[in-house]
Amino acid sequence: GITVREAAEKYFEAHTMQEVQKDKSFIHLAPIVLKSAGESVRFGSIKMYNYQNDVNVSREEQFAAVCLYLDYDNSIQVAFRGTDDTIIGWKEDFNMSFIMPVPSQCAALKYLEKVGADSGKKLRICGHSKGGNLAVYSAAKCSAAVREQILSVYNLDGPGFNKKMLEDEGYIAVQSKITTIVPQSSVIGMLLEHEEEYTVIKSSQTGMLQHDGISWQALGAKFVYADDMDTGAKLFDASLKDWLSEMDNDQRKRFVDTLFDVLLASNCDTVSEFSKNSLSSMAASVQAMTSLPEEDRAIFLKTIGLLMTKISDKIGSNVKKRLNIHFNTQEKSQPLLDNSPKP
């Protein structure tokens, strides 16, 4: 294994701070966090081992995990990586809406089983974004022997599952050990179905950018908690669930395949590449869209139109509800007609 401090030192032997600062991807601050963790008393001496990283375009799989040994109680923290910068990684996320298990879920289960069997130690499992989903999936689907070793499972703004999974015996058995944390404007963490309760925290970012865990506010060793999720996030979540409920798995697959065929037509492998060359990337994607068979293009555009309609309907209903509450309150607060004689 290697300590967090040693990993940080090796990384910055190979990369300069100037390189890191030039990176504009959504994971560009990860090396800074690694450096800070390596320099800290709390994290610097923690040993990491069993690192695994697999990205397979043909299998539409993006998976990574690492173990951290916690000597204070002789336990192991199993950490699953969330969606990285690869477009194929994002496609696997979308595939979760119609496939279970996806390849990374199978890989996570295999990884956890091996770590549990080889170590025999108590386990804590965690992950951010898709990694949170993998943490819950592997804990729910592992053998009873390994499940007994699990102390806790942390799902940090990761998507949920289909209803069949929520009724699974393994999921029910591990549910009390799951802690789900989402920011106020969570979108990714509200995808699909969740049975467990979740804790809402504050972020320094707005909207979907709150998915970035580095923006989550902390005070000392604890997060800064919020009372509830934002109204906008709730409306989008309800719209998305309505939208998905009107499509069967074949329709979802067809939509996702078309969407990512269009994106991959840009010849970009990562979201960062797509953004960096936005004009040429968009031009290539638009060209791919216009080249689609007429039926595929019509279905794709109709599906996007349906989502926009769902969002518009939810916003309209919310505005109407707010206006009704406002006017009802106003009416109740109006004084009765004063019929007393005038002086």
N, C-alpha and C positions, 0 to 999 in steps of 0.2 A: 504493500500500500504506500500511500504518499500523504503527507499532511496538507491541510489547506494552505498553510504558509509556504510549503515547498512547491505546491501547484502554482500558486500566485507568482513565486519567484521564477519558476521555469517559463511561465507564460510571458512575463515581461522581459525575459532574456531573449525570447524569440520575437517579441513585438514591442515597438516603442509606444509611448503615450501619445505621440503625434498620430500614429496609425489608428489608435483607439479613438481619438477625438475626431478623426476624419470619417469614421464609420457612422452612417446615418440610418442604419437598420433599426427596427424596433427593439432589438436586443443589444444595442450598442453600449448600454451601461453595465452589462454583465461583467466585463473585465474589471471595472471600477469597484463593483461590489466584491468580486473575488479578492482584489488587492486589499480592500478595507478589512474583509474577513480574515485574510491571512495575517494582517498586522495586529489584529485584536487578540486580547488574552482569552476571550471566551471561545473563539472559533479557530484560532491559528493552529493549535496543536491537534485538532480533530483529524483522525486518519480516514482517508477515502480509499476505497478499493472496489473491485468488481465493476469497473466502468464498462459499459456496453453502449455502442452507438451504431444504429442501423438505419440507413435510408435506401429504400429499394423502390425505384420508379415503377417497375413492372408489377410489383405486388401492391403498389400504392400504400407503402408503409414508411412511417417515420417514427423511430423509437430510440429512446436513450434512457439509461438509468445508472445510478451509482449508489454504493453503500457507504455510510459514515458510521464509524464505531464510536459510541458514546461511553467513555470509560467510567463516568460518574455512577452509572447504574448497570454497566456491563450489557447494554442493549445496542441494537443496530437500527439506524435510521435508513430506510429504503426510500430514495428520492427518484421519482419519475419526471423526466423532462416534458414540458408542454410542447405545443406546436412551435417549431422553429421558423426560420425565415424561408423555408422551401415551399414552393407552390404545391408540391405533391403532399407535403405535410398538412396543408390547409384542406386539400381535397379529402384526405383521410378523415378529417374532422367532419366534413359535410357527409361523408359516407355513413357516419354513425346514425344518420336519420333514417337509413333503410337497411343497414347491415349490422348484425351483432352475432359473433364478435368480429371486429375489424382486426387486421394483422397485428397492430400494436397492442391490442388487448390480449391477444394470444401470447405475444412476446412478454408482456408484463406478468401474466400468470405463470409462465414458465420460469421467468426470472425470480419471482417471489418464492415459488416452490423450492427452487434450488438453494436460494439464500437461507430459507427457513430450515430445510433439511440439513444443509452443510454446517450451519452455525449452532442450531439448537437453542439460540438465544431469543430473548424477548425482542419484539419488532415494533417499530413505529414506521408508518408508511405515509408518504405525502407526495403531493405534486401540484403544480400550478397549471391552469388551463386544461388542455387534454391530459396532462400528467395527473391532475386531480381525478379525472374520470378513470384513468388507469389504476390509480391507487385504490379506489373503491371497487373497481371490477376485480382486480387481482385478490383483494381481501375477501370478496364475496364468493369467488369461485375456487379458492384454494382448498386444499384438503383440510379436514377437521383438525388434524394434528398441527398444521401450520397456523390455522386460525386461532388455536389456543395460545400460540406464542404472541399474537398481536395485542399490543397495549392500546394503540390508537391509530386512527386513519384521518388524515387532513386533506380535504378537497378545497383547494384555493381557487375559487372562481372557475371551476371546471364544469363542463356540461353534464347533464344527467343521462338517463337511460330510457328505454321504452318500458311500457307498463308491465310487460312480461318479466323483465329483470327485477322490477320492484316487488314482484310476488315470489321471487326465487328464495328458496329456503336459506341459502348462503347469505343473501343480501339481508334478509330479516335477522339472521343470527348475528351479523356484524354491525347492524344499523346503529346500535347504541354506542358504538365506538367511533362513529363518524362525526367529525366536526367540519361543517361546510362554512366557508367564509367568502363573502362577496362584497364588492364595493357598491356604493349607492346607485350607480348607473350601470349595474351589471347587465351585460347582454349574453356573453359567452356562457357565464355560469348559470344562466336561466334557461339555456337551451334544453329541449327534451323534458323528461319528467324527473322530479326530485320528491322523495318521500321524507327524507330527513329534514329537520329544521336547519335554518341557516342564520348566521350572524352577519349583520351589515356593518361595514366599517367606512370611514371617511378616506377620501383620496384627494391629492393636490391637483389631479387632472379633472377634465370634464368629459362627459359622454363616454363613448367606447374606449377612449384613451385611459379610462380608469382601470381597464383590464391589466395594465402594466403594474405588476406587483411592487415595483420600486416607488410608485407614486402613493402607495398606501401609507397613511399617517400612523405614526407610533409615538407613544409617550413612555419613555423608559422601556420596559420589557413587554409592554402591552399595546395593542392597536387602539386607535381612537374610534370608539363605537358611534354609530348613527342609530336613530330611532327606527328608520324604515328606509326602503328603497325609494328612489325618485319616481314621481308619477310617470315621467316619460319612459323610464325603463320598464315599468309595469305595463304600460300601454303597448310598447313594442313586443314584450314577451307574450301578451295576450294575442296580439295580431299574428305573431309567428306561429303560435300554437293553433290558432284557427286556420291559418294558411296550410300548415302541414296536415291538419286533420282532414282536409278536403282532397289530399293526394294519397294514393296507395303507394306501396314501395316501388313498384315499377315506374310510376310517374316521377317519384322523387329521384330515382336513379337516372332516368332520362334527363331530367333537368340538371342535376349535378354534373353528369358526364358532358353535357353540352356546354355548361358554364365553364368548366375547366379545359375543355378542348379549345374554347375561344381564348382563354387566358394563356394557355400553353402555346398557342399559335404565335405568340410574341417571341418565341425562342428564349424566353427568360426562365431560369430555374428557380429564382428566388423573388420574393415580394420586393426586396430592395432593388434588384436589377430592373424590375418592372417600373418601379417608381422613379429610379434614376434616369431611365430612358422612356419617360412617360409618353412623349409624343409619338415616337416610333412604335412603342409597345401598344398604345391605344390604336394607332393606325392599323397595325397587324391584326389586332383583335377584332376591330370593326370589319376589316377585310374578311376575316374568318367567319364573322357573323353573316355577312352578306353572301358568303359562299355556301352556307348551310343549305341542305335540301329544304324546299319551301315548307314542308310539313313540320320539320324540326324547328325551323325558325319561328313559325307561327305559334307552336306549342310553347316554346321558350319565352317569347314575348308575352303570350297570354298568361303564363305562370307568374312572370314578374309583375304584370298588370294586376293580377289577383292579389299579390302581396301589397301593392300600393293601395288598392281598394280597401283591404283589411285594415291597414294602418290609418287611412283616412276615416273609415267608419268608427274606429276606436277613439280617435281624437275628437271626432264630431260628437260621439256619445258622451265623452268626458266633459266637453265644453257645455253641452246641453244640461248635463247633470249639475255642473257647477253653477250655471245660470239659474236653474230651478232652485237650488239651495239658497243662492244669493237673494232671489226675489221673494222666496218664502220667508226668509229671515227678515227682509225689509218690511214685508206686510205685517209680520208679527210685532215688529218694533214700532209701527206707526201708532200714535196716540189716537184714542177714540175721539169722535167728533165732539167738540166742546159745545154743549147746549146750554151752558150756564148763562144767565141773563147778563147782558153787557151793561156796564155802569152808565 
